[in-house]
Amino acid sequence: MLDALKLQSKPLVLLRFGLGLVFLYAGAHALAYADGWLEFVPSWVAAVIPLRSFLFFHSVGTVLLGALLIANVKTHWLALIAALDLFAILAFAGIDETTFRDFGLLMAALALFFESGGMEKLQPNREQ
């Protein structure tokens, strides 16, 4: 593990750990205190899945996302998933006194995606 950290630039390690801890904490907190998080789930979700079920599955996914970012597993894909999750939060909840921080986290997730080679992974292989 220490050898892997030496190979990565310090800013990438800081982005991974910073985002990973935010997602890990948010997911764990939502699992432990679901009643306090239900108000953040858009009401239209209830037409598709019960709100508590949605919150549970989203929270488990958030914990996994955070843990895997910290563990440096497929960082480029996880950073993209994190960015999409944060974008969805901003799109459905809007920007207010709670979600304004999510914009900064979205930008950090996109920076991690681009800096970890995410765009290159999306490009089709071209042989010349």
C-alpha positions as CSV (number, residue, x, y, z in Angstrom):
1,M,0.0,0.0,0.0
2,L,2.8,2.4,0.9
3,D,4.5,1.8,-2.5
4,A,1.2,2.6,-4.3
5,L,1.0,5.9,-2.4
6,K,4.6,6.8,-3.4
7,L,3.7,6.3,-7.1
8,Q,0.7,8.7,-6.9
9,S,1.1,12.5,-6.8
10,K,0.3,14.0,-3.4
11,P,-2.6,16.0,-4.7
12,L,-4.3,12.9,-6.1
13,V,-3.9,11.1,-2.8
14,L,-5.3,14.1,-1.0
15,L,-8.3,14.3,-3.4
16,R,-9.0,10.5,-3.0
17,F,-8.8,10.6,0.8
18,G,-10.7,13.8,1.1
19,L,-13.6,12.7,-1.2
20,G,-13.5,9.2,0.2
21,L,-13.9,10.3,3.8
22,V,-16.7,12.7,2.9
23,F,-18.6,9.9,1.1
24,L,-17.8,7.3,3.8
25,Y,-19.0,9.6,6.6
26,A,-22.1,10.8,4.8
27,G,-23.1,7.2,4.0
28,A,-22.4,5.9,7.5
29,H,-24.3,8.8,9.1
30,A,-27.3,8.3,6.8
31,L,-27.4,4.6,7.7
32,A,-27.2,5.3,11.4
33,Y,-29.5,8.3,11.4
34,A,-31.9,7.7,8.5
35,D,-34.7,9.9,10.0
36,G,-32.5,12.9,9.7
37,W,-31.7,12.2,6.1
38,L,-35.1,11.4,4.7
39,E,-35.9,15.1,4.2
40,F,-33.1,15.3,1.6
41,V,-34.6,12.6,-0.6
42,P,-36.8,14.1,-3.3
43,S,-40.5,13.2,-2.7
44,W,-41.0,11.9,-6.3
45,V,-38.6,9.0,-5.4
46,A,-41.5,7.5,-3.4
47,A,-43.4,6.8,-6.6
48,V,-40.5,4.5,-7.7
49,I,-39.2,3.0,-4.4
50,P,-40.0,3.6,-0.7
51,L,-38.0,6.5,0.6
52,R,-36.3,4.4,3.4
53,S,-35.3,1.7,0.9
54,F,-33.8,4.3,-1.5
55,L,-31.9,6.0,1.4
56,F,-30.6,2.6,2.6
57,F,-29.3,1.6,-0.9
58,H,-27.9,5.0,-1.6
59,S,-26.2,5.1,1.7
60,V,-24.6,1.6,1.3
61,G,-23.4,2.7,-2.2
62,T,-22.0,5.9,-0.7
63,V,-20.1,4.0,2.0
64,L,-18.7,1.6,-0.7
65,L,-17.8,4.5,-2.9
66,G,-15.9,6.3,-0.1
67,A,-14.1,3.1,1.0
68,L,-13.1,2.2,-2.6
69,L,-11.8,5.8,-3.3
70,I,-9.7,5.6,-0.2
71,A,-8.4,2.1,-1.2
72,N,-7.5,3.5,-4.7
73,V,-9.7,0.9,-6.6
74,K,-10.6,2.1,-10.2
75,T,-10.3,5.7,-9.0
76,H,-11.1,7.2,-12.4
77,W,-14.5,5.4,-12.6
78,L,-15.3,6.0,-8.9
79,A,-14.5,9.7,-9.3
80,L,-16.9,9.8,-12.2
81,I,-19.6,8.1,-10.2
82,A,-19.0,10.5,-7.3
83,A,-19.3,13.4,-9.7
84,L,-22.6,12.1,-11.2
85,D,-24.0,11.5,-7.7
86,L,-23.1,15.0,-6.6
87,F,-24.5,16.5,-9.9
88,A,-27.8,14.6,-9.3
89,I,-28.0,16.0,-5.8
90,L,-27.5,19.5,-7.0
91,A,-29.9,19.0,-10.0
92,F,-32.7,17.6,-7.8
93,A,-32.2,19.5,-4.6
94,G,-30.9,22.8,-6.0
95,I,-28.2,24.9,-4.5
96,D,-29.1,26.2,-1.0
97,E,-27.3,26.6,2.4
98,T,-26.9,22.9,2.7
99,T,-26.0,21.8,-0.9
100,F,-23.7,24.7,-1.9
101,R,-20.7,22.7,-0.6
102,D,-21.6,19.9,-3.0
103,F,-20.6,22.1,-5.9
104,G,-17.0,22.2,-4.5
105,L,-17.1,18.4,-4.0
106,L,-18.4,18.0,-7.5
107,M,-15.4,20.0,-8.8
108,A,-13.0,17.9,-6.7
109,A,-14.5,14.7,-8.0
110,L,-14.2,15.9,-11.6
111,A,-10.6,17.0,-10.9
112,L,-9.9,13.5,-9.6
113,F,-11.5,11.9,-12.6
114,F,-9.5,14.0,-15.1
115,E,-6.2,13.8,-13.2
116,S,-6.4,10.0,-12.7
117,G,-6.7,9.4,-16.4
118,G,-10.4,9.2,-16.7
119,M,-10.7,10.9,-20.1
120,E,-8.1,8.6,-21.6
121,K,-10.1,5.6,-20.3
122,L,-13.2,6.9,-22.1
123,Q,-11.4,7.3,-25.5
124,P,-11.7,4.4,-27.9
125,N,-8.3,2.8,-28.6
126,R,-6.9,4.0,-31.8
127,E,-4.2,2.1,-33.5
128,Q,-2.0,4.0,-35.9
